[in-house]
Amino acid sequence: MLARVADPKLPPDAVGARDPLDPGFVPAPTRPAATVLLLRRGGRHADRELEVLMVKRNPGARFMPGVWVFPGGGVEADELIAGVAGAETDVGADELDHRAAAIRELSEEAGIALASGSELVPWARWITPEPVPIRFDTRFYMALAPAHSPPRPDGAETVDAAWMNPAKALERGEGGEIELVFPTIKQLESLLPYATAGEAMDAARALVVEPIMPTVVADAGSERGWRMLMPGDEGYRPPVV
Protein backbone atom coordinates (compact mmCIF):
# COMPACT_ATOMS: atom_id res chain seq x y z
CA MET A 1 0.00 0.00 0.00
CA LEU A 2 1.33 3.43 -0.93
CA ALA A 3 0.75 5.70 2.02
CA ARG A 4 -3.05 5.55 2.11
CA VAL A 5 -3.47 6.98 -1.39
CA ALA A 6 -6.07 4.96 -3.32
CA ASP A 7 -4.58 6.03 -6.66
CA PRO A 8 -1.05 7.35 -6.04
CA LYS A 9 -1.10 9.28 -9.29
CA LEU A 10 -4.02 11.48 -8.27
CA PRO A 11 -4.22 13.97 -5.39
CA PRO A 12 -6.87 13.41 -2.73
CA ASP A 13 -9.36 15.89 -4.21
CA ALA A 14 -9.42 13.96 -7.50
CA VAL A 15 -12.85 12.60 -6.53
CA GLY A 16 -14.13 15.49 -8.64
CA ALA A 17 -11.83 14.68 -11.53
CA ARG A 18 -13.40 15.12 -14.95
CA ASP A 19 -13.01 12.86 -17.96
CA PRO A 20 -10.00 14.18 -19.91
CA LEU A 21 -11.10 12.19 -22.98
CA ASP A 22 -14.44 13.98 -23.21
CA PRO A 23 -14.53 16.00 -26.48
CA GLY A 24 -15.47 19.16 -24.59
CA PHE A 25 -12.87 18.73 -21.83
CA VAL A 26 -10.85 21.82 -20.95
CA PRO A 27 -8.33 21.47 -18.09
CA ALA A 28 -8.53 23.90 -15.20
CA PRO A 29 -5.76 26.50 -15.20
CA THR A 30 -2.82 26.00 -12.88
CA ARG A 31 -1.91 28.32 -10.05
CA PRO A 32 1.79 28.99 -9.39
CA ALA A 33 3.00 27.62 -6.06
CA ALA A 34 6.25 27.10 -4.18
CA THR A 35 7.34 24.58 -1.55
CA VAL A 36 10.45 24.18 0.61
CA LEU A 37 12.28 20.99 1.48
CA LEU A 38 13.98 22.44 4.55
CA LEU A 39 16.86 20.22 5.68
CA ARG A 40 18.10 20.09 9.23
CA ARG A 41 21.81 20.71 9.71
CA GLY A 42 23.91 18.19 11.58
CA GLY A 43 25.54 20.82 13.80
CA ARG A 44 27.28 19.26 16.79
CA HIS A 45 25.42 16.04 16.01
CA ALA A 46 27.64 14.99 13.13
CA ASP A 47 26.06 11.55 13.02
CA ARG A 48 22.48 12.90 12.73
CA GLU A 49 20.62 11.31 9.84
CA LEU A 50 19.13 13.45 7.10
CA GLU A 51 15.92 15.12 8.28
CA VAL A 52 13.43 17.29 6.41
CA LEU A 53 10.72 19.52 7.85
CA MET A 54 7.14 18.38 7.37
CA VAL A 55 3.89 19.98 8.53
CA LYS A 56 0.41 18.53 8.99
CA ARG A 57 -2.39 20.39 7.26
CA ASN A 58 -5.48 21.25 9.28
CA PRO A 59 -7.95 18.32 9.20
CA GLY A 60 -10.68 20.88 8.57
CA ALA A 61 -9.03 22.28 5.46
CA ARG A 62 -10.87 22.01 2.14
CA PHE A 63 -7.72 21.04 0.25
CA MET A 64 -5.72 18.00 1.44
CA PRO A 65 -7.09 17.92 5.01
CA GLY A 66 -4.86 16.20 7.56
CA VAL A 67 -2.12 15.45 5.04
CA TRP A 68 1.57 15.79 5.91
CA VAL A 69 3.38 18.00 3.41
CA PHE A 70 6.36 20.30 3.06
CA PRO A 71 5.69 23.97 3.90
CA GLY A 72 4.44 25.81 0.84
CA GLY A 73 1.56 27.45 -0.95
CA GLY A 74 0.42 29.68 -3.77
CA VAL A 75 2.47 32.56 -5.14
CA GLU A 76 0.82 35.89 -4.36
CA ALA A 77 0.61 38.74 -6.83
CA ASP A 78 2.69 41.06 -4.67
CA GLU A 79 5.45 38.73 -3.50
CA LEU A 80 8.52 40.57 -2.24
CA ILE A 81 11.96 39.51 -3.41
CA ALA A 82 13.93 41.12 -0.60
CA GLY A 83 16.35 38.72 1.02
CA VAL A 84 16.10 36.06 -1.68
CA ALA A 85 19.51 34.76 -2.73
CA GLY A 86 20.00 35.44 -6.39
CA ALA A 87 18.23 38.80 -6.43
CA GLU A 88 21.43 40.44 -7.65
CA THR A 89 21.97 37.92 -10.44
CA ASP A 90 20.28 37.16 -13.74
CA VAL A 91 17.55 35.09 -12.05
CA GLY A 92 14.23 36.17 -13.54
CA ALA A 93 11.48 37.97 -11.65
CA ASP A 94 9.14 34.97 -11.92
CA GLU A 95 11.71 32.72 -10.27
CA LEU A 96 12.36 35.27 -7.55
CA ASP A 97 8.62 35.52 -6.87
CA HIS A 98 8.48 31.75 -6.36
CA ARG A 99 11.44 31.81 -3.99
CA ALA A 100 9.91 34.67 -2.03
CA ALA A 101 6.65 32.72 -1.77
CA ALA A 102 8.52 29.68 -0.47
CA ILE A 103 10.19 31.78 2.23
CA ARG A 104 6.91 33.44 3.21
CA GLU A 105 5.02 30.14 3.43
CA LEU A 106 7.75 28.60 5.55
CA SER A 107 7.47 31.49 8.01
CA GLU A 108 3.65 31.41 8.05
CA GLU A 109 3.15 27.65 8.30
CA ALA A 110 6.14 26.59 10.40
CA GLY A 111 7.34 29.75 12.15
CA ILE A 112 10.84 29.49 10.67
CA ALA A 113 12.37 32.59 9.08
CA LEU A 114 15.22 32.15 6.63
CA ALA A 115 17.92 34.78 6.98
CA SER A 116 18.55 37.36 4.29
CA GLY A 117 20.55 35.78 1.49
CA SER A 118 19.61 32.22 2.37
CA GLU A 119 20.17 29.82 -0.48
CA LEU A 120 17.11 28.20 -2.06
CA VAL A 121 18.07 25.63 -4.69
CA PRO A 122 15.53 24.38 -7.26
CA TRP A 123 14.85 20.68 -6.70
CA ALA A 124 11.70 19.69 -8.61
CA ARG A 125 8.67 21.04 -10.43
CA TRP A 126 5.35 19.18 -10.38
CA ILE A 127 2.18 20.13 -12.26
CA THR A 128 -1.17 18.74 -11.09
CA PRO A 129 -2.72 16.31 -13.61
CA GLU A 130 -5.18 17.85 -16.06
CA PRO A 131 -8.29 15.92 -14.91
CA VAL A 132 -8.07 17.38 -11.39
CA PRO A 133 -10.28 20.45 -10.76
CA ILE A 134 -7.80 22.22 -8.44
CA ARG A 135 -4.40 22.45 -10.11
CA PHE A 136 -1.00 23.86 -9.15
CA ASP A 137 2.31 24.33 -10.92
CA THR A 138 4.58 23.84 -7.92
CA ARG A 139 8.30 24.51 -7.72
CA PHE A 140 10.10 22.63 -4.97
CA TYR A 141 13.18 24.23 -3.42
CA MET A 142 15.80 22.83 -1.09
CA ALA A 143 17.28 24.90 1.73
CA LEU A 144 19.22 24.49 4.96
CA ALA A 145 17.42 25.30 8.19
CA PRO A 146 18.81 28.02 10.45
CA ALA A 147 20.48 26.74 13.59
CA HIS A 148 18.20 26.25 16.59
CA SER A 149 14.94 26.68 14.67
CA PRO A 150 12.20 24.51 16.17
CA PRO A 151 9.10 24.55 13.94
CA ARG A 152 5.91 26.12 15.25
CA PRO A 153 2.70 25.32 13.33
CA ASP A 154 0.37 28.29 13.01
CA GLY A 155 -2.66 26.39 14.30
CA ALA A 156 -4.73 27.45 11.30
CA GLU A 157 -3.28 26.05 8.09
CA THR A 158 -1.00 23.66 9.97
CA VAL A 159 -1.61 21.86 13.26
CA ASP A 160 1.62 19.91 13.72
CA ALA A 161 5.22 19.99 12.48
CA ALA A 162 8.20 17.68 12.79
CA TRP A 163 11.64 16.91 11.46
CA MET A 164 11.44 13.55 9.70
CA ASN A 165 13.95 11.21 8.16
CA PRO A 166 12.69 10.54 4.60
CA ALA A 167 12.83 6.75 4.87
CA LYS A 168 11.03 6.77 8.22
CA ALA A 169 8.39 9.18 6.94
CA LEU A 170 7.70 6.83 4.04
CA GLU A 171 7.44 3.90 6.45
CA ARG A 172 4.98 5.82 8.60
CA GLY A 173 2.94 6.65 5.53
CA GLU A 174 2.89 3.07 4.31
CA GLY A 175 1.84 1.94 7.78
CA GLY A 176 -1.05 4.39 7.90
CA GLU A 177 0.42 6.39 10.78
CA ILE A 178 0.53 9.57 8.69
CA GLU A 179 -1.16 10.49 5.42
CA LEU A 180 0.99 11.42 2.43
CA VAL A 181 0.13 12.34 -1.16
CA PHE A 182 1.92 11.26 -4.29
CA PRO A 183 4.13 14.32 -4.99
CA THR A 184 5.28 14.35 -1.36
CA ILE A 185 6.04 10.65 -1.53
CA LYS A 186 8.13 11.16 -4.66
CA GLN A 187 10.09 14.01 -3.07
CA LEU A 188 10.77 11.92 0.04
CA GLU A 189 11.96 9.10 -2.22
CA SER A 190 14.24 11.53 -4.04
CA LEU A 191 16.05 12.24 -0.74
CA LEU A 192 16.76 8.58 0.05
CA PRO A 193 20.20 8.45 -1.63
CA TYR A 194 21.61 11.18 0.61
CA ALA A 195 23.00 10.65 4.09
CA THR A 196 23.41 14.30 5.04
CA ALA A 197 21.92 17.68 4.27
CA GLY A 198 25.20 18.71 2.67
CA GLU A 199 25.09 15.80 0.24
CA ALA A 200 21.51 16.63 -0.75
CA MET A 201 22.29 20.31 -1.26
CA ASP A 202 25.30 19.47 -3.44
CA ALA A 203 23.07 17.25 -5.57
CA ALA A 204 20.46 20.01 -5.88
CA ARG A 205 23.06 22.54 -7.03
CA ALA A 206 24.08 20.20 -9.85
CA LEU A 207 20.54 19.32 -10.88
CA VAL A 208 18.74 20.54 -14.00
CA VAL A 209 15.05 20.58 -13.03
CA GLU A 210 12.56 19.32 -15.61
CA PRO A 211 8.81 19.87 -15.03
CA ILE A 212 6.69 16.77 -14.46
CA MET A 213 3.00 16.37 -15.25
CA PRO A 214 1.37 12.96 -15.66
CA THR A 215 0.37 12.17 -19.25
CA VAL A 216 -3.24 11.05 -19.68
CA VAL A 217 -3.84 8.11 -22.04
CA ALA A 218 -6.92 6.06 -22.86
CA ASP A 219 -7.17 2.71 -21.08
CA ALA A 220 -10.32 0.70 -21.77
CA GLY A 221 -9.38 -1.76 -19.05
CA SER A 222 -9.36 0.80 -16.23
CA GLU A 223 -12.35 1.91 -14.18
CA ARG A 224 -12.12 5.49 -15.44
CA GLY A 225 -11.32 4.62 -19.05
CA TRP A 226 -7.98 6.41 -18.79
CA ARG A 227 -4.77 6.27 -16.82
CA MET A 228 -1.72 8.39 -16.14
CA LEU A 229 1.87 7.91 -17.17
CA MET A 230 4.90 9.16 -15.25
CA PRO A 231 8.49 9.78 -16.37
CA GLY A 232 9.99 6.42 -17.25
CA ASP A 233 6.65 5.02 -18.46
CA GLU A 234 6.40 4.29 -22.17
CA GLY A 235 4.35 7.01 -23.81
CA TYR A 236 5.00 9.69 -21.20
CA ARG A 237 5.23 13.18 -22.69
CA PRO A 238 6.88 16.05 -20.76
CA PRO A 239 4.63 19.09 -20.35
CA VAL A 240 5.19 22.21 -22.41
CA VAL A 241 5.59 25.16 -20.02
C-alpha positions in Angstrom: 0.0 0.0 0.0 1.3 3.4 -0.9 0.7 5.7 2.0 -3.0 5.5 2.1 -3.5 7.0 -1.4 -6.1 5.0 -3.3 -4.6 6.0 -6.7 -1.0 7.3 -6.0 -1.1 9.3 -9.3 -4.0 11.5 -8.3 -4.2 14.0 -5.4 -6.9 13.4 -2.7 -9.4 15.9 -4.2 -9.4 14.0 -7.5 -12.8 12.6 -6.5 -14.1 15.5 -8.6 -11.8 14.7 -11.5 -13.4 15.1 -14.9 -13.0 12.9 -18.0 -10.0 14.2 -19.9 -11.1 12.2 -23.0 -14.4 14.0 -23.2 -14.5 16.0 -26.5 -15.5 19.2 -24.6 -12.9 18.7 -21.8 -10.8 21.8 -21.0 -8.3 21.5 -18.1 -8.5 23.9 -15.2 -5.8 26.5 -15.2 -2.8 26.0 -12.9 -1.9 28.3 -10.0 1.8 29.0 -9.4 3.0 27.6 -6.1 6.3 27.1 -4.2 7.3 24.6 -1.6 10.4 24.2 0.6 12.3 21.0 1.5 14.0 22.4 4.6 16.9 20.2 5.7 18.1 20.1 9.2 21.8 20.7 9.7 23.9 18.2 11.6 25.5 20.8 13.8 27.3 19.3 16.8 25.4 16.0 16.0 27.6 15.0 13.1 26.1 11.5 13.0 22.5 12.9 12.7 20.6 11.3 9.8 19.1 13.4 7.1 15.9 15.1 8.3 13.4 17.3 6.4 10.7 19.5 7.9 7.1 18.4 7.4 3.9 20.0 8.5 0.4 18.5 9.0 -2.4 20.4 7.3 -5.5 21.3 9.3 -8.0 18.3 9.2 -10.7 20.9 8.6 -9.0 22.3 5.5 -10.9 22.0 2.1 -7.7 21.0 0.2 -5.7 18.0 1.4 -7.1 17.9 5.0 -4.9 16.2 7.6 -2.1 15.4 5.0 1.6 15.8 5.9 3.4 18.0 3.4 6.4 20.3 3.1 5.7 24.0 3.9 4.4 25.8 0.8 1.6 27.4 -0.9 0.4 29.7 -3.8 2.5 32.6 -5.1 0.8 35.9 -4.4 0.6 38.7 -6.8 2.7 41.1 -4.7 5.4 38.7 -3.5 8.5 40.6 -2.2 12.0 39.5 -3.4 13.9 41.1 -0.6 16.4 38.7 1.0 16.1 36.1 -1.7 19.5 34.8 -2.7 20.0 35.4 -6.4 18.2 38.8 -6.4 21.4 40.4 -7.7 22.0 37.9 -10.4 20.3 37.2 -13.7 17.5 35.1 -12.1 14.2 36.2 -13.5 11.5 38.0 -11.7 9.1 35.0 -11.9 11.7 32.7 -10.3 12.4 35.3 -7.5 8.6 35.5 -6.9 8.5 31.7 -6.4 11.4 31.8 -4.0 9.9 34.7 -2.0 6.7 32.7 -1.8 8.5 29.7 -0.5 10.2 31.8 2.2 6.9 33.4 3.2 5.0 30.1 3.4 7.8 28.6 5.5 7.5 31.5 8.0 3.7 31.4 8.0 3.1 27.7 8.3 6.1 26.6 10.4 7.3 29.8 12.1 10.8 29.5 10.7 12.4 32.6 9.1 15.2 32.2 6.6 17.9 34.8 7.0 18.5 37.4 4.3 20.6 35.8 1.5 19.6 32.2 2.4 20.2 29.8 -0.5 17.1 28.2 -2.1 18.1 25.6 -4.7 15.5 24.4 -7.3 14.8 20.7 -6.7 11.7 19.7 -8.6 8.7 21.0 -10.4 5.3 19.2 -10.4 2.2 20.1 -12.3 -1.2 18.7 -11.1 -2.7 16.3 -13.6 -5.2 17.8 -16.1 -8.3 15.9 -14.9 -8.1 17.4 -11.4 -10.3 20.4 -10.8 -7.8 22.2 -8.4 -4.4 22.4 -10.1 -1.0 23.9 -9.2 2.3 24.3 -10.9 4.6 23.8 -7.9 8.3 24.5 -7.7 10.1 22.6 -5.0 13.2 24.2 -3.4 15.8 22.8 -1.1 17.3 24.9 1.7 19.2 24.5 5.0 17.4 25.3 8.2 18.8 28.0 10.4 20.5 26.7 13.6 18.2 26.2 16.6 14.9 26.7 14.7 12.2 24.5 16.2 9.1 24.5 13.9 5.9 26.1 15.3 2.7 25.3 13.3 0.4 28.3 13.0 -2.7 26.4 14.3 -4.7 27.5 11.3 -3.3 26.1 8.1 -1.0 23.7 10.0 -1.6 21.9 13.3 1.6 19.9 13.7 5.2 20.0 12.5 8.2 17.7 12.8 11.6 16.9 11.5 11.4 13.5 9.7 13.9 11.2 8.2 12.7 10.5 4.6 12.8 6.7 4.9 11.0 6.8 8.2 8.4 9.2 6.9 7.7 6.8 4.0 7.4 3.9 6.4 5.0 5.8 8.6 2.9 6.6 5.5 2.9 3.1 4.3 1.8 1.9 7.8 -1.1 4.4 7.9 0.4 6.4 10.8 0.5 9.6 8.7 -1.2 10.5 5.4 1.0 11.4 2.4 0.1 12.3 -1.2 1.9 11.3 -4.3 4.1 14.3 -5.0 5.3 14.4 -1.4 6.0 10.6 -1.5 8.1 11.2 -4.7 10.1 14.0 -3.1 10.8 11.9 0.0 12.0 9.1 -2.2 14.2 11.5 -4.0 16.0 12.2 -0.7 16.8 8.6 0.0 20.2 8.4 -1.6 21.6 11.2 0.6 23.0 10.6 4.1 23.4 14.3 5.0 21.9 17.7 4.3 25.2 18.7 2.7 25.1 15.8 0.2 21.5 16.6 -0.7 22.3 20.3 -1.3 25.3 19.5 -3.4 23.1 17.3 -5.6 20.5 20.0 -5.9 23.1 22.5 -7.0 24.1 20.2 -9.9 20.5 19.3 -10.9 18.7 20.5 -14.0 15.0 20.6 -13.0 12.6 19.3 -15.6 8.8 19.9 -15.0 6.7 16.8 -14.5 3.0 16.4 -15.2 1.4 13.0 -15.7 0.4 12.2 -19.2 -3.2 11.1 -19.7 -3.8 8.1 -22.0 -6.9 6.1 -22.9 -7.2 2.7 -21.1 -10.3 0.7 -21.8 -9.4 -1.8 -19.0 -9.4 0.8 -16.2 -12.4 1.9 -14.2 -12.1 5.5 -15.4 -11.3 4.6 -19.0 -8.0 6.4 -18.8 -4.8 6.3 -16.8 -1.7 8.4 -16.1 1.9 7.9 -17.2 4.9 9.2 -15.2 8.5 9.8 -16.4 10.0 6.4 -17.3 6.7 5.0 -18.5 6.4 4.3 -22.2 4.3 7.0 -23.8 5.0 9.7 -21.2 5.2 13.2 -22.7 6.9 16.0 -20.8 4.6 19.1 -20.4 5.2 22.2 -22.4 5.6 25.2 -20.0 
